[in-house]
Amino acid sequence: MSPLTESTFFILLSLVPGAQHGYAIMQQVAQLSDERVTLSTGTLYTALKRLLDDGWIEQVEEPDAPRGRKTYRLTPSGRTAVHEETARLVSLSELARRRLEGAQ
């Protein structure tokens, strides 16, 4: 698997606790990234379409949702992608920490 972009990682991470609609995903991404990543509506929905096409998320039917609001959740392969990217980032962080400690 290729490394995920930061925005893709945060979108998937925002869906780990459960299904979310687009606006909630945008809010979660901003919160999780300490406001470093703010998604425009166009950027979010382009990313969501790609994640749907890749099979990492799926659209969830919500009978009581306002008309036009779409809700998304992780698929098992999307959850695997988040776990794999997290492991990759931890490994990079550990490598950098060891390197920096050795440089002193």
Chimera marker file (.cmm) of the C-alpha trace (Angstrom):
<marker_set name="trace">
<marker id="1" x="0.000" y="0.000" z="0.000" r="1" g="1" b="0" radius="0.5"/>
<marker id="2" x="1.247" y="3.483" z="-0.841" r="1" g="1" b="0" radius="0.5"/>
<marker id="3" x="1.432" y="6.072" z="1.938" r="1" g="1" b="0" radius="0.5"/>
<marker id="4" x="-1.814" y="7.958" z="2.398" r="1" g="1" b="0" radius="0.5"/>
<marker id="5" x="-2.072" y="11.685" z="1.954" r="1" g="1" b="0" radius="0.5"/>
<marker id="6" x="-2.603" y="13.551" z="5.185" r="1" g="1" b="0" radius="0.5"/>
<marker id="7" x="-6.163" y="14.500" z="4.261" r="1" g="1" b="0" radius="0.5"/>
<marker id="8" x="-7.062" y="10.917" z="3.289" r="1" g="1" b="0" radius="0.5"/>
<marker id="9" x="-5.580" y="9.601" z="6.539" r="1" g="1" b="0" radius="0.5"/>
<marker id="10" x="-7.617" y="12.072" z="8.600" r="1" g="1" b="0" radius="0.5"/>
<marker id="11" x="-10.823" y="11.359" z="6.653" r="1" g="1" b="0" radius="0.5"/>
<marker id="12" x="-10.464" y="7.636" z="7.311" r="1" g="1" b="0" radius="0.5"/>
<marker id="13" x="-9.468" y="8.277" z="10.924" r="1" g="1" b="0" radius="0.5"/>
<marker id="14" x="-12.574" y="10.423" z="11.422" r="1" g="1" b="0" radius="0.5"/>
<marker id="15" x="-14.704" y="7.409" z="10.468" r="1" g="1" b="0" radius="0.5"/>
<marker id="16" x="-13.080" y="4.956" z="12.904" r="1" g="1" b="0" radius="0.5"/>
<marker id="17" x="-15.636" y="5.553" z="15.705" r="1" g="1" b="0" radius="0.5"/>
<marker id="18" x="-18.592" y="5.204" z="13.352" r="1" g="1" b="0" radius="0.5"/>
<marker id="19" x="-20.532" y="6.585" z="10.407" r="1" g="1" b="0" radius="0.5"/>
<marker id="20" x="-20.435" y="10.333" z="9.739" r="1" g="1" b="0" radius="0.5"/>
<marker id="21" x="-21.975" y="12.705" z="7.228" r="1" g="1" b="0" radius="0.5"/>
<marker id="22" x="-19.802" y="15.022" z="5.144" r="1" g="1" b="0" radius="0.5"/>
<marker id="23" x="-19.945" y="18.124" z="7.341" r="1" g="1" b="0" radius="0.5"/>
<marker id="24" x="-19.147" y="16.075" z="10.465" r="1" g="1" b="0" radius="0.5"/>
<marker id="25" x="-16.170" y="14.536" z="8.642" r="1" g="1" b="0" radius="0.5"/>
<marker id="26" x="-14.887" y="18.036" z="7.800" r="1" g="1" b="0" radius="0.5"/>
<marker id="27" x="-15.202" y="19.068" z="11.449" r="1" g="1" b="0" radius="0.5"/>
<marker id="28" x="-13.509" y="15.896" z="12.709" r="1" g="1" b="0" radius="0.5"/>
<marker id="29" x="-10.599" y="16.262" z="10.271" r="1" g="1" b="0" radius="0.5"/>
<marker id="30" x="-9.993" y="19.829" z="11.461" r="1" g="1" b="0" radius="0.5"/>
<marker id="31" x="-10.201" y="18.756" z="15.103" r="1" g="1" b="0" radius="0.5"/>
<marker id="32" x="-8.016" y="15.653" z="14.729" r="1" g="1" b="0" radius="0.5"/>
<marker id="33" x="-5.355" y="17.613" z="12.840" r="1" g="1" b="0" radius="0.5"/>
<marker id="34" x="-5.370" y="20.531" z="15.302" r="1" g="1" b="0" radius="0.5"/>
<marker id="35" x="-6.743" y="22.697" z="12.471" r="1" g="1" b="0" radius="0.5"/>
<marker id="36" x="-3.731" y="21.942" z="10.183" r="1" g="1" b="0" radius="0.5"/>
<marker id="37" x="-5.991" y="20.207" z="7.672" r="1" g="1" b="0" radius="0.5"/>
<marker id="38" x="-9.152" y="22.036" z="6.683" r="1" g="1" b="0" radius="0.5"/>
<marker id="39" x="-11.084" y="20.540" z="3.821" r="1" g="1" b="0" radius="0.5"/>
<marker id="40" x="-13.178" y="22.477" z="1.367" r="1" g="1" b="0" radius="0.5"/>
<marker id="41" x="-16.424" y="20.848" z="0.334" r="1" g="1" b="0" radius="0.5"/>
<marker id="42" x="-15.026" y="20.100" z="-3.127" r="1" g="1" b="0" radius="0.5"/>
<marker id="43" x="-11.870" y="18.510" z="-1.748" r="1" g="1" b="0" radius="0.5"/>
<marker id="44" x="-13.850" y="16.399" z="0.722" r="1" g="1" b="0" radius="0.5"/>
<marker id="45" x="-16.316" y="15.049" z="-1.814" r="1" g="1" b="0" radius="0.5"/>
<marker id="46" x="-13.594" y="14.340" z="-4.374" r="1" g="1" b="0" radius="0.5"/>
<marker id="47" x="-11.734" y="12.349" z="-1.711" r="1" g="1" b="0" radius="0.5"/>
<marker id="48" x="-14.912" y="10.561" z="-0.611" r="1" g="1" b="0" radius="0.5"/>
<marker id="49" x="-15.659" y="9.534" z="-4.203" r="1" g="1" b="0" radius="0.5"/>
<marker id="50" x="-12.136" y="8.112" z="-4.551" r="1" g="1" b="0" radius="0.5"/>
<marker id="51" x="-12.450" y="6.271" z="-1.215" r="1" g="1" b="0" radius="0.5"/>
<marker id="52" x="-15.823" y="4.862" z="-2.313" r="1" g="1" b="0" radius="0.5"/>
<marker id="53" x="-14.296" y="3.735" z="-5.625" r="1" g="1" b="0" radius="0.5"/>
<marker id="54" x="-11.376" y="2.133" z="-3.748" r="1" g="1" b="0" radius="0.5"/>
<marker id="55" x="-13.795" y="0.290" z="-1.450" r="1" g="1" b="0" radius="0.5"/>
<marker id="56" x="-12.393" y="1.871" z="1.719" r="1" g="1" b="0" radius="0.5"/>
<marker id="57" x="-15.679" y="3.526" z="2.681" r="1" g="1" b="0" radius="0.5"/>
<marker id="58" x="-19.306" y="2.876" z="1.891" r="1" g="1" b="0" radius="0.5"/>
<marker id="59" x="-22.399" y="5.015" z="1.895" r="1" g="1" b="0" radius="0.5"/>
<marker id="60" x="-24.898" y="4.254" z="4.647" r="1" g="1" b="0" radius="0.5"/>
<marker id="61" x="-28.631" y="4.726" z="4.288" r="1" g="1" b="0" radius="0.5"/>
<marker id="62" x="-30.141" y="6.848" z="7.046" r="1" g="1" b="0" radius="0.5"/>
<marker id="63" x="-33.935" y="6.830" z="6.831" r="1" g="1" b="0" radius="0.5"/>
<marker id="64" x="-34.339" y="9.924" z="9.044" r="1" g="1" b="0" radius="0.5"/>
<marker id="65" x="-31.507" y="11.966" z="7.492" r="1" g="1" b="0" radius="0.5"/>
<marker id="66" x="-32.363" y="15.281" z="5.853" r="1" g="1" b="0" radius="0.5"/>
<marker id="67" x="-32.797" y="15.015" z="2.094" r="1" g="1" b="0" radius="0.5"/>
<marker id="68" x="-29.500" y="14.991" z="0.242" r="1" g="1" b="0" radius="0.5"/>
<marker id="69" x="-27.327" y="14.282" z="3.280" r="1" g="1" b="0" radius="0.5"/>
<marker id="70" x="-25.009" y="11.336" z="2.704" r="1" g="1" b="0" radius="0.5"/>
<marker id="71" x="-23.418" y="9.334" z="5.487" r="1" g="1" b="0" radius="0.5"/>
<marker id="72" x="-20.290" y="7.211" z="5.164" r="1" g="1" b="0" radius="0.5"/>
<marker id="73" x="-18.571" y="4.499" z="7.173" r="1" g="1" b="0" radius="0.5"/>
<marker id="74" x="-15.344" y="2.535" z="6.930" r="1" g="1" b="0" radius="0.5"/>
<marker id="75" x="-15.283" y="-0.839" z="5.256" r="1" g="1" b="0" radius="0.5"/>
<marker id="76" x="-13.018" y="-3.590" z="6.599" r="1" g="1" b="0" radius="0.5"/>
<marker id="77" x="-10.408" y="-2.709" z="3.944" r="1" g="1" b="0" radius="0.5"/>
<marker id="78" x="-10.633" y="0.962" z="4.943" r="1" g="1" b="0" radius="0.5"/>
<marker id="79" x="-10.051" y="0.023" z="8.570" r="1" g="1" b="0" radius="0.5"/>
<marker id="80" x="-7.035" y="-2.044" z="7.478" r="1" g="1" b="0" radius="0.5"/>
<marker id="81" x="-5.692" y="0.936" z="5.541" r="1" g="1" b="0" radius="0.5"/>
<marker id="82" x="-5.905" y="3.154" z="8.649" r="1" g="1" b="0" radius="0.5"/>
<marker id="83" x="-4.129" y="0.518" z="10.747" r="1" g="1" b="0" radius="0.5"/>
<marker id="84" x="-1.388" y="0.024" z="8.148" r="1" g="1" b="0" radius="0.5"/>
<marker id="85" x="-0.795" y="3.758" z="7.741" r="1" g="1" b="0" radius="0.5"/>
<marker id="86" x="-0.710" y="4.232" z="11.506" r="1" g="1" b="0" radius="0.5"/>
<marker id="87" x="1.886" y="1.454" z="11.819" r="1" g="1" b="0" radius="0.5"/>
<marker id="88" x="3.943" y="3.051" z="9.026" r="1" g="1" b="0" radius="0.5"/>
<marker id="89" x="3.853" y="6.449" z="10.747" r="1" g="1" b="0" radius="0.5"/>
<marker id="90" x="4.816" y="4.932" z="14.115" r="1" g="1" b="0" radius="0.5"/>
<marker id="91" x="7.736" y="3.144" z="12.462" r="1" g="1" b="0" radius="0.5"/>
<marker id="92" x="8.923" y="6.370" z="10.823" r="1" g="1" b="0" radius="0.5"/>
<marker id="93" x="8.586" y="8.234" z="14.092" r="1" g="1" b="0" radius="0.5"/>
<marker id="94" x="10.595" y="5.591" z="15.954" r="1" g="1" b="0" radius="0.5"/>
<marker id="95" x="13.317" y="5.657" z="13.296" r="1" g="1" b="0" radius="0.5"/>
<marker id="96" x="13.522" y="9.443" z="13.504" r="1" g="1" b="0" radius="0.5"/>
<marker id="97" x="13.612" y="9.369" z="17.322" r="1" g="1" b="0" radius="0.5"/>
<marker id="98" x="16.444" y="6.829" z="17.360" r="1" g="1" b="0" radius="0.5"/>
<marker id="99" x="18.355" y="8.818" z="14.744" r="1" g="1" b="0" radius="0.5"/>
<marker id="100" x="17.934" y="12.083" z="16.627" r="1" g="1" b="0" radius="0.5"/>
<marker id="101" x="18.950" y="10.528" z="19.946" r="1" g="1" b="0" radius="0.5"/>
<marker id="102" x="22.054" y="9.053" z="18.312" r="1" g="1" b="0" radius="0.5"/>
<marker id="103" x="23.010" y="12.415" z="16.813" r="1" g="1" b="0" radius="0.5"/>
<marker id="104" x="23.471" y="14.112" z="20.167" r="1" g="1" b="0" radius="0.5"/>
<link id1="1" id2="2" r="1" g="1" b="0" radius="0.2"/>
<link id1="2" id2="3" r="1" g="1" b="0" radius="0.2"/>
<link id1="3" id2="4" r="1" g="1" b="0" radius="0.2"/>
<link id1="4" id2="5" r="1" g="1" b="0" radius="0.2"/>
<link id1="5" id2="6" r="1" g="1" b="0" radius="0.2"/>
<link id1="6" id2="7" r="1" g="1" b="0" radius="0.2"/>
<link id1="7" id2="8" r="1" g="1" b="0" radius="0.2"/>
<link id1="8" id2="9" r="1" g="1" b="0" radius="0.2"/>
<link id1="9" id2="10" r="1" g="1" b="0" radius="0.2"/>
<link id1="10" id2="11" r="1" g="1" b="0" radius="0.2"/>
<link id1="11" id2="12" r="1" g="1" b="0" radius="0.2"/>
<link id1="12" id2="13" r="1" g="1" b="0" radius="0.2"/>
<link id1="13" id2="14" r="1" g="1" b="0" radius="0.2"/>
<link id1="14" id2="15" r="1" g="1" b="0" radius="0.2"/>
<link id1="15" id2="16" r="1" g="1" b="0" radius="0.2"/>
<link id1="16" id2="17" r="1" g="1" b="0" radius="0.2"/>
<link id1="17" id2="18" r="1" g="1" b="0" radius="0.2"/>
<link id1="18" id2="19" r="1" g="1" b="0" radius="0.2"/>
<link id1="19" id2="20" r="1" g="1" b="0" radius="0.2"/>
<link id1="20" id2="21" r="1" g="1" b="0" radius="0.2"/>
<link id1="21" id2="22" r="1" g="1" b="0" radius="0.2"/>
<link id1="22" id2="23" r="1" g="1" b="0" radius="0.2"/>
<link id1="23" id2="24" r="1" g="1" b="0" radius="0.2"/>
<link id1="24" id2="25" r="1" g="1" b="0" radius="0.2"/>
<link id1="25" id2="26" r="1" g="1" b="0" radius="0.2"/>
<link id1="26" id2="27" r="1" g="1" b="0" radius="0.2"/>
<link id1="27" id2="28" r="1" g="1" b="0" radius="0.2"/>
<link id1="28" id2="29" r="1" g="1" b="0" radius="0.2"/>
<link id1="29" id2="30" r="1" g="1" b="0" radius="0.2"/>
<link id1="30" id2="31" r="1" g="1" b="0" radius="0.2"/>
<link id1="31" id2="32" r="1" g="1" b="0" radius="0.2"/>
<link id1="32" id2="33" r="1" g="1" b="0" radius="0.2"/>
<link id1="33" id2="34" r="1" g="1" b="0" radius="0.2"/>
<link id1="34" id2="35" r="1" g="1" b="0" radius="0.2"/>
<link id1="35" id2="36" r="1" g="1" b="0" radius="0.2"/>
<link id1="36" id2="37" r="1" g="1" b="0" radius="0.2"/>
<link id1="37" id2="38" r="1" g="1" b="0" radius="0.2"/>
<link id1="38" id2="39" r="1" g="1" b="0" radius="0.2"/>
<link id1="39" id2="40" r="1" g="1" b="0" radius="0.2"/>
<link id1="40" id2="41" r="1" g="1" b="0" radius="0.2"/>
<link id1="41" id2="42" r="1" g="1" b="0" radius="0.2"/>
<link id1="42" id2="43" r="1" g="1" b="0" radius="0.2"/>
<link id1="43" id2="44" r="1" g="1" b="0" radius="0.2"/>
<link id1="44" id2="45" r="1" g="1" b="0" radius="0.2"/>
<link id1="45" id2="46" r="1" g="1" b="0" radius="0.2"/>
<link id1="46" id2="47" r="1" g="1" b="0" radius="0.2"/>
<link id1="47" id2="48" r="1" g="1" b="0" radius="0.2"/>
<link id1="48" id2="49" r="1" g="1" b="0" radius="0.2"/>
<link id1="49" id2="50" r="1" g="1" b="0" radius="0.2"/>
<link id1="50" id2="51" r="1" g="1" b="0" radius="0.2"/>
<link id1="51" id2="52" r="1" g="1" b="0" radius="0.2"/>
<link id1="52" id2="53" r="1" g="1" b="0" radius="0.2"/>
<link id1="53" id2="54" r="1" g="1" b="0" radius="0.2"/>
<link id1="54" id2="55" r="1" g="1" b="0" radius="0.2"/>
<link id1="55" id2="56" r="1" g="1" b="0" radius="0.2"/>
<link id1="56" id2="57" r="1" g="1" b="0" radius="0.2"/>
<link id1="57" id2="58" r="1" g="1" b="0" radius="0.2"/>
<link id1="58" id2="59" r="1" g="1" b="0" radius="0.2"/>
<link id1="59" id2="60" r="1" g="1" b="0" radius="0.2"/>
<link id1="60" id2="61" r="1" g="1" b="0" radius="0.2"/>
<link id1="61" id2="62" r="1" g="1" b="0" radius="0.2"/>
<link id1="62" id2="63" r="1" g="1" b="0" radius="0.2"/>
<link id1="63" id2="64" r="1" g="1" b="0" radius="0.2"/>
<link id1="64" id2="65" r="1" g="1" b="0" radius="0.2"/>
<link id1="65" id2="66" r="1" g="1" b="0" radius="0.2"/>
<link id1="66" id2="67" r="1" g="1" b="0" radius="0.2"/>
<link id1="67" id2="68" r="1" g="1" b="0" radius="0.2"/>
<link id1="68" id2="69" r="1" g="1" b="0" radius="0.2"/>
<link id1="69" id2="70" r="1" g="1" b="0" radius="0.2"/>
<link id1="70" id2="71" r="1" g="1" b="0" radius="0.2"/>
<link id1="71" id2="72" r="1" g="1" b="0" radius="0.2"/>
<link id1="72" id2="73" r="1" g="1" b="0" radius="0.2"/>
<link id1="73" id2="74" r="1" g="1" b="0" radius="0.2"/>
<link id1="74" id2="75" r="1" g="1" b="0" radius="0.2"/>
<link id1="75" id2="76" r="1" g="1" b="0" radius="0.2"/>
<link id1="76" id2="77" r="1" g="1" b="0" radius="0.2"/>
<link id1="77" id2="78" r="1" g="1" b="0" radius="0.2"/>
<link id1="78" id2="79" r="1" g="1" b="0" radius="0.2"/>
<link id1="79" id2="80" r="1" g="1" b="0" radius="0.2"/>
<link id1="80" id2="81" r="1" g="1" b="0" radius="0.2"/>
<link id1="81" id2="82" r="1" g="1" b="0" radius="0.2"/>
<link id1="82" id2="83" r="1" g="1" b="0" radius="0.2"/>
<link id1="83" id2="84" r="1" g="1" b="0" radius="0.2"/>
<link id1="84" id2="85" r="1" g="1" b="0" radius="0.2"/>
<link id1="85" id2="86" r="1" g="1" b="0" radius="0.2"/>
<link id1="86" id2="87" r="1" g="1" b="0" radius="0.2"/>
<link id1="87" id2="88" r="1" g="1" b="0" radius="0.2"/>
<link id1="88" id2="89" r="1" g="1" b="0" radius="0.2"/>
<link id1="89" id2="90" r="1" g="1" b="0" radius="0.2"/>
<link id1="90" id2="91" r="1" g="1" b="0" radius="0.2"/>
<link id1="91" id2="92" r="1" g="1" b="0" radius="0.2"/>
<link id1="92" id2="93" r="1" g="1" b="0" radius="0.2"/>
<link id1="93" id2="94" r="1" g="1" b="0" radius="0.2"/>
<link id1="94" id2="95" r="1" g="1" b="0" radius="0.2"/>
<link id1="95" id2="96" r="1" g="1" b="0" radius="0.2"/>
<link id1="96" id2="97" r="1" g="1" b="0" radius="0.2"/>
<link id1="97" id2="98" r="1" g="1" b="0" radius="0.2"/>
<link id1="98" id2="99" r="1" g="1" b="0" radius="0.2"/>
<link id1="99" id2="100" r="1" g="1" b="0" radius="0.2"/>
<link id1="100" id2="101" r="1" g="1" b="0" radius="0.2"/>
<link id1="101" id2="102" r="1" g="1" b="0" radius="0.2"/>
<link id1="102" id2="103" r="1" g="1" b="0" radius="0.2"/>
<link id1="103" id2="104" r="1" g="1" b="0" radius="0.2"/>
</marker_set>
